Amino acid sequence: MIFGYLYGKGLIKNGSKIFYFWCWLAKQRGYQLYLIPMHIVKGYYYGYSTKQIYYFIKGIIEKKLYKERLK
């Protein structure tokens, strides 16, 4: 979460070592599961339906892409 904030503020540049570390970290399963509560809160904040949030989280857990999350 902190890396996204720093990237948004321009403190992390594309191609830097910290950027590559962030990309590696984002691909790790534990990190993805760790961010699920943040995705739930952001989903409600931005007005996504409960069904969309459910299928997005289910996709993270099961490593699948569900078309229902886009409806």
C-alpha positions, -999 to +999 in steps of 0.1 A: +000+000+000+028+024+008+045+017-025+014+027-044+013+060-025+049+067-031+045+058-068+015+081-071+035+110-056+063+104-080+089+093-054+093+059-071+103+060-107+098+033-134+129+012-137+143+018-103+153-010-080+125-002-055+100-003-084+111-037-095+109-049-058+073-036-057+065-055-089+080-087-075+061-082-043+028-077-061+032-111-077+036-129-044+006-147-031+008-136+005+010-100-005-021-103-026-041-120+002-028-093+026-044-066+005-079-081+003-093-059+031-081-028+013-098-039-019-130-044-001-130-010+014-120+007-018-147-012-037-174+001-014-158+036-015-159+037-053-194+023-055-189-012-068-216-037-061-212-064-035-214-090-063-185-073-082-164-071-050-172-107-042-160-120-076-129-098-075-119-113-041-129-148-052-107-143-083-077-133-061-082-163-038-087-189-066-064-173-091-091-170-117-107-142-137-145-141-134-165-123-160-192-116-134-169-090-117-172-067-147-211-066-146 
